[in-house]
Structure formats: structure tokens, C-alpha cells
Amino acid sequence: MTNGKAGNMAITVETLMSLNEDALDQLFNRSAEYLDFMDIVAEIVETVRKVGDKAVWDYTKKFDDVNIDQIEVDRYEIESAREMVDSEILKHLELAHKNILAYHLRQKEREFWMDEITDGIVLGQKRVPISSAGAYVPAGYPSTALMTVTPAKVAGVPQIVVATPPRRDGSIDPLLLVAADMAGADRIFKVGGAQAIGALSCGTETVPKVSKIVGPGNVYVTAAKIYVRSKGYCEIDFPAGPSEILILADAGANADWIIADMRAQEEHDKMAVSLLLTTSERIASEVSTAIDSSQSRIFLINTLKEGIEFINRYAPEHLEILTEDPLKILEEITSAGSIFLGGYSPVAAGDYASGTNHALPTAGYGRVFSGLSLDSFMKTMSIQMLTKRGLERIKDATVALARYEGFDEHARSIIARFSTEE
């Protein structure tokens, strides 16, 4: 029996093949909405850059209606928060952290290697953490504190800073503070929105400038992240705006579970998107009577292959594959933030405690960006060490290619090493 909503209006079931290219483009090119907020966030960021802490205080009062005595959370507040947290929820937080930590430790690669690829030519690679990271954590989301800070800590980032909006009384959610501290944050600041991105990217008297900002946020936060990257103030992970789920289901899927997962998506905010692609008219009909969000759509597809082609163009933040053989479908997926295989792998599991990271690219950015991981906090340096014999082996090729491109001095720098005896 399908778990429907009393008195709701069913959404229309559409046929995917009936959409023309313009309609498909509207679905695929949904990142343009951030451009509408660029002028607003640019003014905020630039004011914070020029004015510093006072701008942060003023914007916090203007947008959050909060007067904060101090921007930075002190150690006493963190210890007090730990005392406020119920022991049962703390136990659950610790389990989530344990799994998130284990997952990101698995991502560790050889941090240093040097191998002789041919006689006289030794090549290598050295991976080191970035110097500092700023994690943006939306208000009241301790899970995001775990997701953003834990991989930075595993990577070995020397300074990890958290920015999160204060509550009306100027405090921070106690479980969020405990989570950030548990994951390894060095400093925590009571600032949210575009002003937080401005403070982290440019620095103020109190907030340190960081090398990279990570973490999800609303359209203003995401637009601000895009802006500061475009200005060269700071690197970012990826644009992470309103949440998305796309579910691919065949006739064997459980309609009640699909409804539950789409409703879970609706909880985020009114801009959260839920899409269902299914080969089953029965499932499409049952789900349509239980979902009424204006941001939800249901498409009938003729084949799973048709659905796969759509998915790879759409690049959803979250992809659930509820088919007879999800692993077979997985082989064909090339664009998605995070993938959930089978009925017992709902998005909510990854949001909190399975261990994978829930900070993911949205709005189609999954076509070119990956979700948050250890790599987000690492940089790689290439290494080469050649003997005279090794350089001689590539001398002719290097000189010829340099001259072809018009770089005669490059060629001479090679020849010089063989024109006189050492």
C-alpha cells in the first residue's frame, strides 16, 4: 500500500522522450541561477574585504538579526557545548565520525614515490596538504561539520577553520560545536552567508584568510564561493547549492521507499529537486499521487538505457539506482555526485553515517567536479631527477620540440650541458 498524502494534488507523469531539446536544456543547464545573485554577493564580499570584522558584525545583524559579542568561539563554549549534548546523540555522532574517518583514510595514496622509468630518468610525485582550509557549515548541521573537517584532518591540513551562522541568541548549536571539535577543527567562527565566504577568502582582523573554502550552502553562499574564486581571492571545492536527488527505478522497486526518499529531499528547502525516472507506469502513478512538490518531476522511460543517458547529462548530486541489477547500471554512469545502489542504500544513509561524504556538486557541476574527498585538501608536486645519460636519451627530442615551438633558449639550455665537459 502506497504511503500517500491526504488531500494532496498529484503531480503529472511525463514521458521523457516527449521533451524537446529546449525543455531538456532547462533541466541540464540549471547552474545559471547563481548568476542572478552575483551583484549582491560581490558587494558583500568586497565590503568584508575592505572593512573587516565590522562588516561581518553589520551583515550578521542585517541578515541574521543577531548581535554577536565576539566572532570566534572560545574553548569554554566548546566544553560547555559538550556538557549540553545528550549522551545518546553523542554516541550516534561518534559512530558517524568513525565511519567517515574510515572512508577517508581509505583514500590515502602513496604520498611520495620516485621510480626510474627508463635508464637515467627518475620520476616521482609528492603529495602534501594545502596550508589551510575553511569549512562552511550551515546552521544546525553537525553532520556537515564532520563531512567537511574530517577529510581535511586526515589530509594533514595545518589550519582548519569552520564558519557557521549563529542562532538568534548568538550561540552555535552545541552538537555542531562538538562535531567540529571532534573532527579536528582548529578554530570556529560565528558567521554565515556570503559574509562568511568573504571573511574566509580575504581574511579580517579576527578571521584568518584560508587557501580553500569547502562546504555546502544556499544560493548566496554558493554564488559567493564562485565569486571569490573568479577574483582569485581563494580556491573552492565546487559549487554546492540546493540539494538534488534522481532516482532510477524499474518495476521491481518499492514505491513507498521512493516516496520516502523524495519527501526526504523536499525537507531541505523549497528549491530542493527530486526526479524519478522509471520504466514502470505503476510506480510512476503511485508516486505521483503522494508527491506534490513543485520541484519534483516524474518521467516514464522506455528503457533503462534511456535513463542512463539522461543521468549522465543531468549529473545529479545524489543518484539512487533501484533496479534488478544496480551494479550493471553503475558501469554506465559517468556523472553523479554520489551513487546509492539498491533499496537499502537511501540517500539519508550517506547524508549521515554510512561514511561517504555528503558535500557534493549540484546543478550539473558533477559533470566536471567530484564530491569532497581527501584529494580536495591535497596538492601534488611532480619530481624529476635525470643523470647525464638520462638527459642524453631525450636530448634530441627536447631540442627539436623546443625549436619547433620557437623556444630557442629552451633548446640551448639542453645543448649547454653537452657542449663542455663537467
C-alpha positions as CSV (number, residue, x, y, z in Angstrom):
1,M,0.0,0.0,0.0
2,T,1.5,3.3,-1.1
3,N,2.1,5.9,1.7
4,G,0.2,8.9,0.2
5,K,-0.5,12.4,1.5
6,A,-4.1,13.1,2.4
7,G,-5.7,15.7,0.2
8,N,-2.6,16.4,-2.0
9,M,-2.6,17.1,-5.7
10,A,-0.9,14.5,-7.8
11,I,2.0,15.7,-10.0
12,T,1.9,15.0,-13.7
13,V,3.7,11.9,-15.0
14,E,5.6,12.9,-18.1
15,T,7.2,10.9,-20.8
16,L,10.9,11.7,-21.1
17,M,11.0,11.1,-24.8
18,S,8.3,13.8,-25.3
19,L,10.6,16.6,-24.1
20,N,12.2,18.7,-26.8
21,E,15.7,19.9,-26.7
22,D,14.8,23.3,-25.1
23,A,13.0,21.5,-22.3
24,L,15.9,19.2,-21.7
25,D,18.4,22.2,-21.7
26,Q,16.4,23.8,-18.9
27,L,16.8,20.7,-16.9
28,F,20.5,20.3,-17.7
29,N,21.6,23.9,-17.5
30,R,20.3,24.8,-14.1
31,S,23.5,26.4,-12.8
32,A,22.7,29.8,-14.4
33,E,20.6,30.8,-11.4
34,Y,23.7,31.6,-9.4
35,L,24.4,34.5,-11.8
36,D,21.3,36.3,-10.5
37,F,22.9,36.7,-7.1
38,M,26.4,37.7,-8.2
39,D,26.0,41.5,-7.8
40,I,24.6,41.0,-4.3
41,V,27.3,38.7,-3.1
42,A,30.1,40.8,-4.8
43,E,29.1,43.8,-2.7
44,I,29.1,41.8,0.5
45,V,32.4,40.2,-0.2
46,E,34.1,43.4,-1.2
47,T,32.8,45.2,1.8
48,V,34.1,42.5,4.1
49,R,37.5,42.6,2.3
50,K,37.8,46.3,2.8
51,V,36.1,46.8,6.2
52,G,36.9,43.5,8.0
53,D,35.3,42.5,11.3
54,K,32.9,45.4,11.4
55,A,31.4,44.4,8.1
56,V,30.9,40.8,9.4
57,W,29.1,42.2,12.5
58,D,27.0,44.5,10.5
59,Y,25.9,41.9,8.0
60,T,25.2,39.3,10.7
61,K,22.9,41.9,12.3
62,K,21.3,42.7,9.0
63,F,20.7,39.2,7.6
64,D,20.5,37.1,10.7
65,D,19.2,39.7,13.2
66,V,21.9,38.7,15.6
67,N,24.3,40.8,17.7
68,I,27.4,38.8,18.4
69,D,29.8,39.9,21.1
70,Q,32.7,38.0,19.6
71,I,33.2,36.3,16.2
72,E,35.3,33.4,17.4
73,V,34.1,30.5,19.5
74,D,36.3,30.0,22.6
75,R,37.3,26.8,24.3
76,Y,34.9,27.4,27.1
77,E,31.9,27.4,24.7
78,I,33.1,24.2,23.1
79,E,33.4,22.4,26.5
80,S,30.1,23.8,27.6
81,A,28.5,22.5,24.5
82,R,29.8,19.0,25.2
83,E,28.1,19.1,28.6
84,M,24.8,20.1,27.0
85,V,24.8,17.3,24.4
86,D,22.8,14.2,25.3
87,S,24.9,11.1,25.7
88,E,22.8,9.1,23.3
89,I,23.1,11.5,20.4
90,L,26.8,11.9,21.1
91,K,27.2,8.1,20.7
92,H,25.5,8.3,17.3
93,L,27.7,11.2,16.3
94,E,30.8,9.2,17.3
95,L,29.6,6.3,15.1
96,A,29.1,8.6,12.1
97,H,32.6,10.1,12.7
98,K,34.1,6.7,12.9
99,N,32.7,5.7,9.5
100,I,33.5,9.0,7.8
101,L,37.1,8.8,9.1
102,A,37.5,5.2,7.9
103,Y,36.2,6.0,4.5
104,H,38.6,9.0,4.0
105,L,41.6,7.1,5.4
106,R,40.9,4.5,2.6
107,Q,41.5,7.4,0.1
108,K,45.1,7.8,1.2
109,E,47.6,7.2,-1.6
110,R,51.4,7.0,-1.6
111,E,52.3,10.5,-0.5
112,F,55.8,10.1,-2.0
113,W,57.3,8.0,-4.7
114,M,60.2,8.0,-7.1
115,D,60.7,5.4,-9.8
116,E,63.2,5.0,-12.7
117,I,61.0,4.9,-15.8
118,T,64.0,4.4,-18.1
119,D,67.7,4.3,-17.8
120,G,68.9,7.6,-16.2
121,I,65.4,9.1,-15.8
122,V,63.8,9.0,-12.3
123,L,60.3,10.5,-12.0
124,G,58.2,10.9,-8.9
125,Q,55.4,12.6,-7.1
126,K,55.0,14.2,-3.7
127,R,51.5,14.8,-2.2
128,V,51.2,17.4,0.5
129,P,48.2,19.0,2.2
130,I,47.2,22.6,1.4
131,S,48.2,25.1,4.1
132,S,44.7,26.0,5.3
133,A,41.1,25.2,4.8
134,G,37.8,26.9,5.6
135,A,34.7,24.7,6.1
136,Y,31.4,26.4,5.7
137,V,28.8,24.6,7.8
138,P,25.1,25.6,7.6
139,A,23.5,26.4,10.9
140,G,22.4,23.3,12.9
141,Y,24.1,20.7,10.7
142,P,26.7,18.8,12.8
143,S,26.9,16.2,10.1
144,T,28.3,18.7,7.7
145,A,30.9,19.7,10.3
146,L,32.0,16.0,10.3
147,M,31.9,15.8,6.5
148,T,34.0,18.9,5.8
149,V,36.5,18.8,8.7
150,T,37.3,15.1,8.8
151,P,38.9,14.7,5.4
152,A,40.9,17.9,5.9
153,K,42.2,16.5,9.2
154,V,43.1,13.2,7.5
155,A,44.9,15.1,4.8
156,G,47.0,16.8,7.4
157,V,45.9,20.4,6.8
158,P,47.7,22.5,9.4
159,Q,44.9,25.0,9.9
160,I,41.2,24.1,9.6
161,V,38.7,26.8,10.2
162,V,34.9,26.5,10.5
163,A,32.4,29.2,9.8
164,T,28.8,28.7,10.7
165,P,25.8,31.1,11.3
166,P,24.9,31.9,14.9
167,R,21.5,31.3,16.4
168,R,19.3,34.2,17.5
169,D,20.9,34.3,20.9
170,G,24.4,34.5,19.4
171,S,25.3,30.9,20.2
172,I,26.1,27.9,18.0
173,D,24.2,24.6,18.0
174,P,26.0,22.6,20.7
175,L,26.2,19.3,18.7
176,L,27.6,21.2,15.8
177,L,30.4,22.6,18.0
178,V,31.1,19.1,19.4
179,A,31.2,17.7,15.9
180,A,33.6,20.3,14.6
181,D,35.8,19.8,17.5
182,M,35.6,16.0,17.3
183,A,36.6,16.1,13.6
184,G,39.6,18.3,14.2
185,A,38.7,22.0,13.6
186,D,41.3,24.4,14.9
187,R,39.1,27.5,15.1
188,I,35.3,28.1,14.8
189,F,33.6,31.4,13.9
190,K,30.1,32.6,14.3
191,V,29.5,33.9,10.8
192,G,27.3,32.7,7.9
193,G,26.2,33.6,4.5
194,A,28.2,35.5,1.8
195,Q,29.9,37.5,4.6
196,A,31.4,34.2,5.9
197,I,32.8,33.5,2.4
198,G,34.2,37.0,2.2
199,A,35.9,36.7,5.6
200,L,37.4,33.3,4.9
201,S,38.6,34.2,1.4
202,C,40.0,37.6,2.3
203,G,40.7,37.5,6.0
204,T,39.7,40.0,8.7
205,E,41.2,41.2,11.9
206,T,39.9,38.0,13.5
207,V,39.1,35.5,10.8
208,P,42.2,34.1,9.0
209,K,42.4,34.0,5.3
210,V,42.4,30.4,4.1
211,S,43.7,28.7,1.0
212,K,40.5,26.9,0.1
213,I,36.8,27.0,1.1
214,V,34.7,23.9,1.2
215,G,31.2,23.0,2.2
216,P,27.6,23.4,1.0
217,G,25.3,26.4,1.4
218,N,22.3,28.3,0.0
219,V,22.4,30.2,-3.3
220,Y,24.1,33.2,-1.7
221,V,26.9,31.1,-0.2
222,T,27.4,29.2,-3.5
223,A,27.4,32.4,-5.6
224,A,29.9,34.0,-3.1
225,K,32.1,30.9,-3.5
226,I,32.0,31.2,-7.3
227,Y,32.7,35.0,-7.0
228,V,35.8,34.7,-4.7
229,R,37.3,32.1,-6.9
230,S,36.7,34.2,-10.0
231,K,38.5,37.1,-8.3
232,G,41.4,34.9,-7.3
233,Y,40.9,35.5,-3.6
234,C,40.6,31.9,-2.7
235,E,40.1,28.4,-4.1
236,I,36.9,26.5,-3.6
237,D,35.8,22.9,-3.7
238,F,32.9,23.2,-6.1
239,P,29.5,24.9,-6.3
240,A,27.2,23.2,-3.9
241,G,23.8,24.7,-3.8
242,P,20.2,23.4,-3.4
243,S,20.1,19.7,-2.9
244,E,19.0,17.2,-5.6
245,I,18.0,13.5,-5.9
246,L,17.5,11.5,-9.1
247,I,16.0,8.0,-8.7
248,L,16.2,5.4,-11.5
249,A,13.7,2.6,-10.9
250,D,12.4,-0.4,-12.6
251,A,9.2,-2.3,-11.9
252,G,10.7,-4.2,-9.0
253,A,11.4,-1.1,-7.0
254,N,9.4,-0.3,-3.8
255,A,7.2,2.7,-4.5
256,D,6.9,3.5,-0.7
257,W,10.7,3.8,-0.4
258,I,10.8,6.0,-3.5
259,I,8.2,8.3,-2.0
260,A,10.0,8.4,1.3
261,D,13.3,9.3,-0.4
262,M,11.7,12.1,-2.5
263,R,9.9,13.5,0.6
264,A,13.2,13.5,2.4
265,Q,14.6,15.6,-0.4
266,E,11.7,18.1,0.0
267,E,12.8,18.6,3.6
268,H,15.9,20.6,2.6
269,D,14.2,23.7,1.2
270,K,11.7,24.8,-1.4
271,M,14.5,24.8,-4.1
272,A,15.5,21.1,-3.5
273,V,14.9,19.0,-6.6
274,S,13.5,15.4,-6.8
275,L,13.4,13.5,-10.1
276,L,12.1,9.9,-10.7
277,L,12.9,8.1,-13.9
278,T,11.1,4.8,-14.2
279,T,10.2,2.1,-16.7
280,S,7.1,1.2,-14.6
281,E,3.7,3.0,-15.2
282,R,2.5,1.6,-11.9
283,I,5.4,3.1,-9.9
284,A,5.1,6.4,-11.7
285,S,1.3,6.5,-10.9
286,E,1.7,5.5,-7.2
287,V,4.5,8.0,-6.6
288,S,2.7,10.9,-8.4
289,T,-0.3,10.7,-6.0
290,A,2.0,11.0,-3.0
291,I,4.4,13.8,-4.1
292,D,3.3,17.4,-4.7
293,S,6.4,19.4,-4.6
294,S,6.7,21.9,-7.4
295,Q,10.4,20.9,-7.7
296,S,9.6,17.2,-8.2
297,R,9.1,15.6,-11.6
298,I,8.3,12.0,-12.7
299,F,9.4,10.7,-16.1
300,L,8.4,7.5,-17.8
301,I,11.3,5.9,-19.8
302,N,11.1,3.1,-22.3
303,T,14.4,1.6,-21.3
304,L,17.0,1.9,-18.5
305,K,19.5,2.8,-21.2
306,E,17.4,5.9,-21.9
307,G,17.5,6.8,-18.2
308,I,21.3,6.3,-18.1
309,E,21.8,8.7,-21.0
310,F,19.7,11.3,-19.2
311,I,21.5,10.8,-15.9
312,N,24.9,11.3,-17.5
313,R,23.8,14.6,-19.0
314,Y,21.9,15.8,-15.9
315,A,24.7,14.8,-13.4
316,P,22.6,14.7,-10.2
317,E,24.0,15.4,-6.8
318,H,22.5,12.1,-5.4
319,L,21.7,9.2,-7.7
320,E,19.7,6.2,-6.4
321,I,19.7,3.1,-8.6
322,L,16.7,0.9,-7.7
323,T,16.9,-1.8,-10.4
324,E,17.2,-5.5,-10.6
325,D,21.0,-5.2,-11.2
326,P,22.2,-1.9,-9.9
327,L,25.9,-2.8,-10.4
328,K,25.3,-3.3,-14.1
329,I,23.8,0.2,-14.3
330,L,26.7,1.6,-12.3
331,E,29.1,0.5,-15.0
332,E,27.5,3.0,-17.4
333,I,27.2,6.0,-15.0
334,T,29.8,8.7,-15.7
335,S,28.3,11.8,-14.0
336,A,26.8,11.9,-10.5
337,G,27.9,13.3,-7.1
338,S,27.3,10.2,-5.0
339,I,25.6,6.9,-6.0
340,F,23.4,4.7,-3.9
341,L,22.8,1.2,-5.1
342,G,19.8,-0.9,-4.1
343,G,16.8,-0.4,-1.9
344,Y,18.7,-0.4,1.4
345,S,21.1,2.4,0.3
346,P,18.9,5.5,0.7
347,V,20.5,9.0,0.4
348,A,19.8,9.6,4.0
349,A,22.4,6.9,5.0
350,G,25.1,8.8,3.1
351,D,23.9,12.1,4.5
352,Y,24.8,11.0,8.0
353,A,26.5,7.8,8.9
354,S,27.5,5.4,6.1
355,G,30.8,7.1,5.8
356,T,30.8,8.7,2.3
357,N,30.9,12.4,2.0
358,H,27.7,14.4,1.6
359,A,29.4,17.6,0.4
360,L,28.7,17.1,-3.3
361,P,28.5,19.2,-6.5
362,T,25.0,20.2,-7.6
363,A,23.3,22.0,-10.5
364,G,25.1,19.8,-13.1
365,Y,28.6,20.5,-11.8
366,G,29.0,16.8,-11.2
367,R,29.9,16.6,-14.9
368,V,33.3,18.1,-14.1
369,F,33.7,18.2,-10.3
370,S,34.0,15.4,-7.8
371,G,32.5,15.4,-4.3
372,L,34.6,16.4,-1.2
373,S,37.3,13.9,-0.5
374,L,40.9,13.7,0.7
375,D,42.1,15.0,-2.7
376,S,40.2,18.2,-2.0
377,F,42.8,19.1,0.6
378,M,45.9,17.8,-1.1
379,K,48.2,19.1,-3.8
380,T,50.6,17.1,-5.9
381,M,54.1,18.1,-7.0
382,S,55.9,16.3,-9.8
383,I,59.6,15.4,-9.4
384,Q,62.3,14.5,-11.9
385,M,65.9,13.6,-11.5
386,L,68.0,12.8,-14.6
387,T,71.5,11.6,-15.0
388,K,73.7,12.9,-17.9
389,R,72.9,9.6,-19.7
390,G,69.2,10.1,-19.0
391,L,69.2,13.6,-20.3
392,E,71.1,12.5,-23.4
393,R,68.4,9.9,-24.2
394,I,65.8,12.7,-24.6
395,K,68.2,15.5,-25.8
396,D,67.3,15.3,-29.5
397,A,63.6,15.1,-28.9
398,T,63.6,18.0,-26.4
399,V,65.7,20.3,-28.6
400,A,63.6,19.5,-31.7
401,L,60.3,20.2,-30.0
402,A,61.6,23.4,-28.3
403,R,62.8,24.8,-31.6
404,Y,59.6,23.8,-33.3
405,E,57.6,25.9,-30.8
406,G,60.1,28.8,-31.1
407,F,61.8,28.4,-27.8
408,D,65.5,28.5,-28.8
409,E,66.8,29.2,-25.3
410,H,65.0,26.1,-24.1
411,A,66.9,24.1,-26.7
412,R,70.2,25.8,-25.7
413,S,69.7,25.0,-22.1
414,I,69.7,21.3,-23.0
415,I,72.6,21.7,-25.5
416,A,74.7,23.6,-23.0
417,R,75.0,20.5,-20.8
418,F,76.8,18.6,-23.6
419,S,78.9,21.4,-25.2
420,T,81.6,21.4,-22.4
421,E,82.8,18.7,-20.1
422,E,81.7,18.9,-16.5
